[in-house]
């Protein structure tokens, strides 16, 4: 009985079983391989679209200007800036001290 238990016992690695040199690696299953194939196929499709863009460089040059994107972006930026208090310089902070400074 004791001999069978020792022979059939699975040898555990030294230290933590999840990290390090002697860790137990998970078994690769069919679902893992299917997910990997799907991710690789998606990556290949993305690379295809990057290699063959919809617009050429000449066509894409200046398209944002025609759509007015820069002006709308500037308008949004100005609206956000109006929400905050205006910038104050050091001279403006100490302006009252300079006016009260009188030499006799």
ROZA-411811 format. One record per residue: chain; residue in one letter; x, y, z of N, C-alpha, C, O in turn. Coordinates in steps of 0.02 Angstrom, whole numbers, plus 50000, padded with zeros to 5 digits. Example, Ala and Ser with C-alpha at 12.3 -4.5 7.8 and 13.67 -1.06 7.14 Angstrom:
! ROZA-411811
@c=A&r=A&n_c1=50660&n_c2=49716&n_c3=50390&ca_c1=50615&ca_c2=49775&ca_c3=50390&c_c1=50660&c_c2=49835&c_c3=50390&o_c1=50712&o_c2=49834&o_c3=50423
@c=A&r=S&n_c1=50642&n_c2=49888&n_c3=50354&ca_c1=50684&ca_c2=49947&ca_c3=50357&c_c1=50645&c_c2=50002&c_c3=50394&o_c1=50670&o_c2=50057&o_c3=50402
! end
This chain:
! ROZA-411811
@c=A&r=X&n_c1=50042&n_c2=49941&n_c3=50000&ca_c1=50000&ca_c2=50000&ca_c3=50000&c_c1=50044&c_c2=50062&c_c3=50000&o_c1=50034&o_c2=50107&o_c3=49959
@c=A&r=X&n_c1=50091&n_c2=50066&n_c3=50045&ca_c1=50134&ca_c2=50125&ca_c3=50048&c_c1=50177&c_c2=50130&c_c3=49985&o_c1=50190&o_c2=50186&o_c3=49962
@c=A&r=X&n_c1=50199&n_c2=50075&n_c3=49959&ca_c1=50240&ca_c2=50076&ca_c3=49899&c_c1=50200&c_c2=50101&c_c3=49839&o_c1=50225&o_c2=50140&o_c3=49799
@c=A&r=X&n_c1=50137&n_c2=50080&n_c3=49834&ca_c1=50095&ca_c2=50102&ca_c3=49779&c_c1=50081&c_c2=50177&c_c3=49784&o_c1=50081&o_c2=50212&o_c3=49733
@c=A&r=X&n_c1=50070&n_c2=50202&n_c3=49844&ca_c1=50057&ca_c2=50274&ca_c3=49853&c_c1=50119&c_c2=50315&c_c3=49834&o_c1=50112&o_c2=50368&o_c3=49803
@c=A&r=X&n_c1=50177&n_c2=50291&n_c3=49851&ca_c1=50237&ca_c2=50329&ca_c3=49833&c_c1=50251&c_c2=50326&c_c3=49759&o_c1=50274&o_c2=50374&o_c3=49729
@c=A&r=X&n_c1=50237&n_c2=50269&n_c3=49728&ca_c1=50250&ca_c2=50263&ca_c3=49656&c_c1=50199&c_c2=50301&c_c3=49615&o_c1=50216&o_c2=50329&o_c3=49562
@c=A&r=X&n_c1=50137&n_c2=50303&n_c3=49637&ca_c1=50084&ca_c2=50336&ca_c3=49599&c_c1=50078&c_c2=50410&c_c3=49615&o_c1=50042&o_c2=50447&o_c3=49581
@c=A&r=X&n_c1=50113&n_c2=50433&n_c3=49666&ca_c1=50110&ca_c2=50502&ca_c3=49686&c_c1=50142&c_c2=50547&c_c3=49633&o_c1=50195&o_c2=50531&o_c3=49606
@c=A&r=X&n_c1=50110&n_c2=50603&n_c3=49619&ca_c1=50137&ca_c2=50649&ca_c3=49571&c_c1=50189&c_c2=50693&c_c3=49605&o_c1=50176&o_c2=50720&o_c3=49659
@c=A&r=X&n_c1=50247&n_c2=50700&n_c3=49575&ca_c1=50301&ca_c2=50740&ca_c3=49604&c_c1=50285&c_c2=50814&c_c3=49595&o_c1=50272&o_c2=50837&o_c3=49539
@c=A&r=X&n_c1=50285&n_c2=50851&n_c3=49649&ca_c1=50271&ca_c2=50922&ca_c3=49647&c_c1=50337&c_c2=50960&c_c3=49641&o_c1=50388&o_c2=50938&o_c3=49667
@c=A&r=X&n_c1=50336&n_c2=51017&n_c3=49606&ca_c1=50398&ca_c2=51056&ca_c3=49599&c_c1=50417&c_c2=51091&c_c3=49664&o_c1=50375&o_c2=51099&o_c3=49709
@c=A&r=X&n_c1=50479&n_c2=51111&n_c3=49668&ca_c1=50503&ca_c2=51148&ca_c3=49726&c_c1=50475&c_c2=51218&c_c3=49725&o_c1=50467&o_c2=51248&o_c3=49672
@c=A&r=X&n_c1=50459&n_c2=51245&n_c3=49783&ca_c1=50437&ca_c2=51314&ca_c3=49788&c_c1=50365&c_c2=51324&c_c3=49767&o_c1=50324&o_c2=51278&o_c3=49769
@c=A&r=X&n_c1=50350&n_c2=51385&n_c3=49747&ca_c1=50282&ca_c2=51403&ca_c3=49726&c_c1=50267&c_c2=51370&c_c3=49659&o_c1=50308&o_c2=51372&o_c3=49614
@c=A&r=X&n_c1=50208&n_c2=51341&n_c3=49653&ca_c1=50192&ca_c2=51303&ca_c3=49592&c_c1=50169&c_c2=51348&c_c3=49535&o_c1=50161&o_c2=51325&o_c3=49479
@c=A&r=X&n_c1=50156&n_c2=51413&n_c3=49548&ca_c1=50131&ca_c2=51458&ca_c3=49497&c_c1=50184&c_c2=51504&c_c3=49467&o_c1=50174&o_c2=51530&o_c3=49412
@c=A&r=X&n_c1=50240&n_c2=51514&n_c3=49502&ca_c1=50292&ca_c2=51559&ca_c3=49476&c_c1=50360&c_c2=51525&c_c3=49481&o_c1=50369&o_c2=51477&o_c3=49518
@c=A&r=X&n_c1=50407&n_c2=51551&n_c3=49443&ca_c1=50475&ca_c2=51529&ca_c3=49449&c_c1=50495&c_c2=51477&c_c3=49398&o_c1=50457&o_c2=51460&o_c3=49353
@c=A&r=X&n_c1=50557&n_c2=51452&n_c3=49407&ca_c1=50584&ca_c2=51404&ca_c3=49359&c_c1=50548&c_c2=51337&c_c3=49362&o_c1=50539&o_c2=51305&o_c3=49310
@c=A&r=X&n_c1=50528&n_c2=51316&n_c3=49420&ca_c1=50498&ca_c2=51249&ca_c3=49429&c_c1=50422&c_c2=51252&c_c3=49435&o_c1=50394&o_c2=51214&o_c3=49474
@c=A&r=X&n_c1=50390&n_c2=51295&n_c3=49398&ca_c1=50317&ca_c2=51301&ca_c3=49403&c_c1=50282&c_c2=51246&c_c3=49363&o_c1=50312&o_c2=51215&o_c3=49319
@c=A&r=X&n_c1=50219&n_c2=51236&n_c3=49379&ca_c1=50178&ca_c2=51189&ca_c3=49341&c_c1=50144&c_c2=51229&c_c3=49286&o_c1=50106&o_c2=51276&o_c3=49300
@c=A&r=X&n_c1=50157&n_c2=51211&n_c3=49224&ca_c1=50127&ca_c2=51246&ca_c3=49168&c_c1=50059&c_c2=51217&c_c3=49152&o_c1=50050&o_c2=51156&o_c3=49156
@c=A&r=X&n_c1=50010&n_c2=51258&n_c3=49134&ca_c1=49944&ca_c2=51231&ca_c3=49117&c_c1=49945&c_c2=51194&c_c3=49051&o_c1=49985&o_c2=51209&o_c3=49007
@c=A&r=X&n_c1=49902&n_c2=51145&n_c3=49046&ca_c1=49897&ca_c2=51106&ca_c3=48984&c_c1=49861&c_c2=51146&c_c3=48931&o_c1=49813&o_c2=51181&o_c3=48946
@c=A&r=X&n_c1=49884&n_c2=51141&n_c3=48870&ca_c1=49853&ca_c2=51177&ca_c3=48814&c_c1=49794&c_c2=51136&c_c3=48789&o_c1=49801&o_c2=51077&o_c3=48774
@c=A&r=X&n_c1=49737&n_c2=51169&n_c3=48785&ca_c1=49676&ca_c2=51134&ca_c3=48764&c_c1=49654&c_c2=51159&c_c3=48695&o_c1=49683&o_c2=51207&o_c3=48668
@c=A&r=X&n_c1=49603&n_c2=51127&n_c3=48668&ca_c1=49581&ca_c2=51143&ca_c3=48601&c_c1=49552&c_c2=51214&c_c3=48597&o_c1=49561&o_c2=51248&o_c3=48547
@c=A&r=X&n_c1=49518&n_c2=51236&n_c3=48649&ca_c1=49490&ca_c2=51303&ca_c3=48651&c_c1=49544&c_c2=51356&c_c3=48649&o_c1=49535&o_c2=51409&o_c3=48619
@c=A&r=X&n_c1=49601&n_c2=51342&n_c3=48681&ca_c1=49656&ca_c2=51390&ca_c3=48680&c_c1=49683&c_c2=51397&c_c3=48609&o_c1=49698&o_c2=51452&o_c3=48586
@c=A&r=X&n_c1=49690&n_c2=51342&n_c3=48574&ca_c1=49716&ca_c2=51344&ca_c3=48505&c_c1=49667&c_c2=51380&c_c3=48459&o_c1=49688&o_c2=51417&o_c3=48414
@c=A&r=X&n_c1=49602&n_c2=51370&n_c3=48470&ca_c1=49552&ca_c2=51404&ca_c3=48428&c_c1=49554&c_c2=51479&c_c3=48440&o_c1=49550&o_c2=51518&o_c3=48392
@c=A&r=X&n_c1=49561&n_c2=51500&n_c3=48502&ca_c1=49566&ca_c2=51571&ca_c3=48517&c_c1=49628&c_c2=51602&c_c3=48487&o_c1=49627&o_c2=51658&o_c3=48463
@c=A&r=X&n_c1=49684&n_c2=51565&n_c3=48490&ca_c1=49746&ca_c2=51590&ca_c3=48461&c_c1=49740&c_c2=51598&c_c3=48386&o_c1=49762&o_c2=51648&o_c3=48358
@c=A&r=X&n_c1=49709&n_c2=51549&n_c3=48352&ca_c1=49699&ca_c2=51554&ca_c3=48280&c_c1=49655&c_c2=51614&c_c3=48263&o_c1=49667&o_c2=51649&o_c3=48213
@c=A&r=X&n_c1=49603&n_c2=51626&n_c3=48303&ca_c1=49558&ca_c2=51681&ca_c3=48290&c_c1=49594&c_c2=51748&c_c3=48299&o_c1=49585&o_c2=51793&o_c3=48258
@c=A&r=X&n_c1=49635&n_c2=51754&n_c3=48351&ca_c1=49673&ca_c2=51816&ca_c3=48362&c_c1=49723&c_c2=51828&c_c3=48306&o_c1=49733&o_c2=51885&o_c3=48285
@c=A&r=X&n_c1=49757&n_c2=51775&n_c3=48283&ca_c1=49805&ca_c2=51782&ca_c3=48229&c_c1=49772&c_c2=51802&c_c3=48164&o_c1=49798&o_c2=51842&o_c3=48125
@c=A&r=X&n_c1=49713&n_c2=51774&n_c3=48151&ca_c1=49675&ca_c2=51791&ca_c3=48091&c_c1=49654&c_c2=51865&c_c3=48093&o_c1=49658&o_c2=51899&o_c3=48042
@c=A&r=X&n_c1=49632&n_c2=51888&n_c3=48151&ca_c1=49613&ca_c2=51959&ca_c3=48158&c_c1=49674&c_c2=52004&c_c3=48148&o_c1=49669&o_c2=52057&o_c3=48116
@c=A&r=X&n_c1=49731&n_c2=51985&n_c3=48175&ca_c1=49792&ca_c2=52024&ca_c3=48167&c_c1=49813&c_c2=52027&c_c3=48094&o_c1=49836&o_c2=52079&o_c3=48070
@c=A&r=X&n_c1=49807&n_c2=51971&n_c3=48059&ca_c1=49824&ca_c2=51969&ca_c3=47988&c_c1=49778&c_c2=52015&c_c3=47948&o_c1=49801&o_c2=52049&o_c3=47902
@c=A&r=X&n_c1=49714&n_c2=52015&n_c3=47964&ca_c1=49666&ca_c2=52059&ca_c3=47930&c_c1=49683&c_c2=52132&c_c3=47943&o_c1=49679&o_c2=52173&o_c3=47897
@c=A&r=X&n_c1=49701&n_c2=52149&n_c3=48005&ca_c1=49720&ca_c2=52218&ca_c3=48022&c_c1=49782&c_c2=52239&c_c3=47982&o_c1=49786&o_c2=52295&o_c3=47957
@c=A&r=X&n_c1=49831&n_c2=52194&n_c3=47977&ca_c1=49892&ca_c2=52210&ca_c3=47939&c_c1=49876&c_c2=52219&c_c3=47865&o_c1=49907&o_c2=52262&o_c3=47833
@c=A&r=X&n_c1=49829&n_c2=52181&n_c3=47838&ca_c1=49809&ca_c2=52190&ca_c3=47769&c_c1=49781&c_c2=52260&c_c3=47757&o_c1=49799&o_c2=52293&o_c3=47709
@c=A&r=X&n_c1=49737&n_c2=52282&n_c3=47803&ca_c1=49707&ca_c2=52348&ca_c3=47795&c_c1=49759&c_c2=52404&c_c3=47805&o_c1=49752&o_c2=52457&o_c3=47776
@c=A&r=X&n_c1=49809&n_c2=52391&n_c3=47845&ca_c1=49862&ca_c2=52441&ca_c3=47853&c_c1=49906&c_c2=52445&c_c3=47790&o_c1=49929&o_c2=52498&o_c3=47772
@c=A&r=X&n_c1=49916&n_c2=52388&n_c3=47758&ca_c1=49957&ca_c2=52387&ca_c3=47697&c_c1=49920&c_c2=52417&c_c3=47638&o_c1=49951&o_c2=52447&o_c3=47594
@c=A&r=X&n_c1=49854&n_c2=52409&n_c3=47636&ca_c1=49813&ca_c2=52434&ca_c3=47580&c_c1=49762&c_c2=52484&c_c3=47606&o_c1=49704&o_c2=52466&o_c3=47616
@c=A&r=X&n_c1=49781&n_c2=52547&n_c3=47617&ca_c1=49735&ca_c2=52596&ca_c3=47645&c_c1=49680&c_c2=52615&c_c3=47595&o_c1=49688&o_c2=52606&o_c3=47534
@c=A&r=X&n_c1=49626&n_c2=52641&n_c3=47621&ca_c1=49569&ca_c2=52660&ca_c3=47579&c_c1=49586&c_c2=52721&c_c3=47537&o_c1=49567&o_c2=52723&o_c3=47478
@c=A&r=X&n_c1=49621&n_c2=52769&n_c3=47566&ca_c1=49641&ca_c2=52829&ca_c3=47529&c_c1=49716&c_c2=52828&c_c3=47517&o_c1=49755&o_c2=52802&o_c3=47557
@c=A&r=X&n_c1=49736&n_c2=52857&n_c3=47460&ca_c1=49808&ca_c2=52865&ca_c3=47448&c_c1=49833&c_c2=52924&c_c3=47489&o_c1=49794&o_c2=52960&o_c3=47519
@c=A&r=X&n_c1=49899&n_c2=52934&n_c3=47489&ca_c1=49927&ca_c2=52990&ca_c3=47527&c_c1=49904&c_c2=53057&c_c3=47499&o_c1=49890&o_c2=53103&o_c3=47537
@c=A&r=X&n_c1=49899&n_c2=53062&n_c3=47433&ca_c1=49875&ca_c2=53125&ca_c3=47403&c_c1=49802&c_c2=53139&c_c3=47421&o_c1=49784&o_c2=53196&o_c3=47433
@c=A&r=X&n_c1=49762&n_c2=53087&n_c3=47422&ca_c1=49691&ca_c2=53096&ca_c3=47438&c_c1=49682&c_c2=53113&c_c3=47512&o_c1=49638&o_c2=53153&o_c3=47529
@c=A&r=X&n_c1=49722&n_c2=53083&n_c3=47555&ca_c1=49713&ca_c2=53095&ca_c3=47626&c_c1=49743&c_c2=53161&c_c3=47649&o_c1=49729&o_c2=53184&o_c3=47704
@c=A&r=X&n_c1=49785&n_c2=53192&n_c3=47607&ca_c1=49817&ca_c2=53255&ca_c3=47627&c_c1=49765&c_c2=53311&c_c3=47627&o_c1=49736&o_c2=53326&o_c3=47574
@c=A&r=X&n_c1=49754&n_c2=53342&n_c3=47684&ca_c1=49708&ca_c2=53399&ca_c3=47688&c_c1=49635&c_c2=53381&c_c3=47695&o_c1=49593&o_c2=53426&o_c3=47691
@c=A&r=X&n_c1=49618&n_c2=53318&n_c3=47706&ca_c1=49547&ca_c2=53301&ca_c3=47712&c_c1=49517&c_c2=53329&c_c3=47776&o_c1=49457&o_c2=53345&o_c3=47778
@c=A&r=X&n_c1=49557&n_c2=53334&n_c3=47829&ca_c1=49531&ca_c2=53361&ca_c3=47892&c_c1=49515&c_c2=53435&c_c3=47885&o_c1=49469&o_c2=53460&o_c3=47917
@c=A&r=X&n_c1=49554&n_c2=53471&n_c3=47843&ca_c1=49541&ca_c2=53542&ca_c3=47834&c_c1=49474&c_c2=53552&c_c3=47798&o_c1=49436&o_c2=53598&o_c3=47815
@c=A&r=X&n_c1=49459&n_c2=53510&n_c3=47750&ca_c1=49395&ca_c2=53516&ca_c3=47714&c_c1=49336&c_c2=53500&c_c3=47760&o_c1=49282&o_c2=53528&o_c3=47752
@c=A&r=X&n_c1=49347&n_c2=53454&n_c3=47807&ca_c1=49293&ca_c2=53437&ca_c3=47853&c_c1=49287&c_c2=53487&c_c3=47910&o_c1=49239&o_c2=53485&o_c3=47948
@c=A&r=X&n_c1=49336&n_c2=53531&n_c3=47917&ca_c1=49334&ca_c2=53582&ca_c3=47970&c_c1=49349&c_c2=53554&c_c3=48038&o_c1=49324&o_c2=53578&o_c3=48088
@c=A&r=X&n_c1=49391&n_c2=53502&n_c3=48041&ca_c1=49404&ca_c2=53470&ca_c3=48105&c_c1=49447&c_c2=53514&c_c3=48150&o_c1=49436&o_c2=53515&o_c3=48211
@c=A&r=X&n_c1=49495&n_c2=53550&n_c3=48122&ca_c1=49539&ca_c2=53591&ca_c3=48164&c_c1=49500&c_c2=53648&c_c3=48196&o_c1=49510&o_c2=53663&o_c3=48255
@c=A&r=X&n_c1=49456&n_c2=53679&n_c3=48158&ca_c1=49417&ca_c2=53734&ca_c3=48185&c_c1=49370&c_c2=53710&c_c3=48240&o_c1=49363&o_c2=53743&o_c3=48292
@c=A&r=X&n_c1=49340&n_c2=53652&n_c3=48229&ca_c1=49295&ca_c2=53626&ca_c3=48281&c_c1=49334&c_c2=53607&c_c3=48344&o_c1=49310&o_c2=53614&o_c3=48400
@c=A&r=X&n_c1=49395&n_c2=53581&n_c3=48334&ca_c1=49437&ca_c2=53564&ca_c3=48391&c_c1=49456&c_c2=53626&c_c3=48430&o_c1=49454&o_c2=53626&o_c3=48491
@c=A&r=X&n_c1=49474&n_c2=53680&n_c3=48394&ca_c1=49491&ca_c2=53743&ca_c3=48428&c_c1=49432&c_c2=53771&c_c3=48465&o_c1=49439&o_c2=53798&o_c3=48520
@c=A&r=X&n_c1=49372&n_c2=53764&n_c3=48436&ca_c1=49312&ca_c2=53789&ca_c3=48469&c_c1=49299&c_c2=53750&c_c3=48534&o_c1=49282&o_c2=53780&o_c3=48585
@c=A&r=X&n_c1=49307&n_c2=53684&n_c3=48532&ca_c1=49298&ca_c2=53644&ca_c3=48592&c_c1=49349&c_c2=53662&c_c3=48645&o_c1=49332&o_c2=53667&o_c3=48704
@c=A&r=X&n_c1=49412&n_c2=53674&n_c3=48624&ca_c1=49465&ca_c2=53692&ca_c3=48671&c_c1=49449&c_c2=53758&c_c3=48705&o_c1=49459&o_c2=53765&o_c3=48765
@c=A&r=X&n_c1=49424&n_c2=53807&n_c3=48666&ca_c1=49407&ca_c2=53872&ca_c3=48695&c_c1=49349&c_c2=53865&c_c3=48744&o_c1=49348&o_c2=53899&o_c3=48796
@c=A&r=X&n_c1=49301&n_c2=53823&n_c3=48729&ca_c1=49244&ca_c2=53812&ca_c3=48774&c_c1=49268&c_c2=53781&c_c3=48840&o_c1=49245&o_c2=53800&o_c3=48894
@c=A&r=X&n_c1=49314&n_c2=53733&n_c3=48835&ca_c1=49341&ca_c2=53703&ca_c3=48896&c_c1=49382&c_c2=53753&c_c3=48936&o_c1=49379&o_c2=53754&o_c3=48998
@c=A&r=X&n_c1=49418&n_c2=53795&n_c3=48902&ca_c1=49461&ca_c2=53845&ca_c3=48936&c_c1=49417&c_c2=53896&c_c3=48973&o_c1=49438&o_c2=53922&o_c3=49024
@c=A&r=X&n_c1=49358&n_c2=53911&n_c3=48947&ca_c1=49315&ca_c2=53959&ca_c3=48980&c_c1=49286&c_c2=53933&c_c3=49045&o_c1=49266&o_c2=53972&o_c3=49088
@c=A&r=X&n_c1=49285&n_c2=53868&n_c3=49053&ca_c1=49260&ca_c2=53839&ca_c3=49115&c_c1=49307&c_c2=53852&c_c3=49174&o_c1=49284&o_c2=53855&o_c3=49231
@c=A&r=X&n_c1=49371&n_c2=53860&n_c3=49160&ca_c1=49420&ca_c2=53869&ca_c3=49213&c_c1=49433&c_c2=53943&c_c3=49225&o_c1=49416&o_c2=53986&o_c3=49185
@c=A&r=X&n_c1=49464&n_c2=53957&n_c3=49282&ca_c1=49483&ca_c2=54026&ca_c3=49298&c_c1=49540&c_c2=54047&c_c3=49253&o_c1=49579&o_c2=54005&o_c3=49231
@c=A&r=X&n_c1=49546&n_c2=54111&n_c3=49238&ca_c1=49600&ca_c2=54134&ca_c3=49194&c_c1=49668&c_c2=54127&c_c3=49228&o_c1=49673&o_c2=54125&o_c3=49290
@c=A&r=X&n_c1=49720&n_c2=54123&n_c3=49188&ca_c1=49787&ca_c2=54117&ca_c3=49214&c_c1=49807&c_c2=54182&c_c3=49250&o_c1=49791&o_c2=54237&o_c3=49227
@c=A&r=X&n_c1=49841&n_c2=54175&n_c3=49306&ca_c1=49862&ca_c2=54232&ca_c3=49346&c_c1=49937&c_c2=54231&c_c3=49352&o_c1=49966&o_c2=54179&o_c3=49369
@c=A&r=X&n_c1=49970&n_c2=54287&n_c3=49337&ca_c1=50043&ca_c2=54291&ca_c3=49341&c_c1=50063&c_c2=54314&c_c3=49411&o_c1=50022&o_c2=54335&o_c3=49451
@c=A&r=X&n_c1=50128&n_c2=54310&n_c3=49424&ca_c1=50154&ca_c2=54331&ca_c3=49489&c_c1=50147&c_c2=54406&c_c3=49497&o_c1=50132&o_c2=54430&o_c3=49552
@c=A&r=X&n_c1=50157&n_c2=54443&n_c3=49442&ca_c1=50151&ca_c2=54516&ca_c3=49446&c_c1=50080&c_c2=54536&c_c3=49466&o_c1=50071&o_c2=54583&o_c3=49505
@c=A&r=X&n_c1=50031&n_c2=54500&n_c3=49440&ca_c1=49961&ca_c2=54516&ca_c3=49458&c_c1=49948&c_c2=54499&c_c3=49531&o_c1=49909&o_c2=54533&o_c3=49564
@c=A&r=X&n_c1=49979&n_c2=54447&n_c3=49557&ca_c1=49969&ca_c2=54428&ca_c3=49627&c_c1=49996&c_c2=54482&c_c3=49674&o_c1=49963&o_c2=54500&o_c3=49723
@c=A&r=X&n_c1=50055&n_c2=54508&n_c3=49659&ca_c1=50088&ca_c2=54555&ca_c3=49704&c_c1=50079&c_c2=54627&c_c3=49682&o_c1=50116&o_c2=54671&o_c3=49705
@c=A&r=X&n_c1=50030&n_c2=54641&n_c3=49639&ca_c1=50016&ca_c2=54708&ca_c3=49614&c_c1=49997&c_c2=54755&c_c3=49672&o_c1=50019&o_c2=54813&o_c3=49673
@c=A&r=X&n_c1=49958&n_c2=54732&n_c3=49719&ca_c1=49936&ca_c2=54774&ca_c3=49775&c_c1=49995&c_c2=54792&c_c3=49820&o_c1=49994&o_c2=54846&o_c3=49851
@c=A&r=X&n_c1=50044&n_c2=54750&n_c3=49826&ca_c1=50102&ca_c2=54767&ca_c3=49867&c_c1=50143&c_c2=54823&c_c3=49835&o_c1=50169&o_c2=54867&o_c3=49870
@c=A&r=X&n_c1=50148&n_c2=54822&n_c3=49770&ca_c1=50187&ca_c2=54873&ca_c3=49735&c_c1=50154&c_c2=54941&c_c3=49741&o_c1=50188&o_c2=54991&o_c3=49748
@c=A&r=X&n_c1=50088&n_c2=54944&n_c3=49739&ca_c1=50053&ca_c2=55008&ca_c3=49744&c_c1=50057&c_c2=55036&c_c3=49815&o_c1=50059&o_c2=55097&o_c3=49824
@c=A&r=X&n_c1=50059&n_c2=54993&n_c3=49864&ca_c1=50062&ca_c2=55017&ca_c3=49934&c_c1=50132&c_c2=55034&c_c3=49955&o_c1=50143&o_c2=55059&o_c3=50010
@c=A&r=X&n_c1=50181&n_c2=55020&n_c3=49913&ca_c1=50251&ca_c2=55032&ca_c3=49930&c_c1=50267&c_c2=55106&c_c3=49919&o_c1=50274&o_c2=55129&o_c3=49862
@c=A&r=X&n_c1=50272&n_c2=55144&n_c3=49974&ca_c1=50286&ca_c2=55216&ca_c3=49969&c_c1=50352&c_c2=55230&c_c3=50006&o_c1=50362&o_c2=55208&o_c3=50062
@c=A&r=X&n_c1=50396&n_c2=55268&n_c3=49973&ca_c1=50460&ca_c2=55287&ca_c3=50003&c_c1=50456&c_c2=55359&c_c3=50027&o_c1=50433&o_c2=55403&o_c3=49990
@c=A&r=X&n_c1=50477&n_c2=55371&n_c3=50087&ca_c1=50475&ca_c2=55439&ca_c3=50114&c_c1=50541&c_c2=55474&c_c3=50103&o_c1=50549&o_c2=55532&o_c3=50122
! end
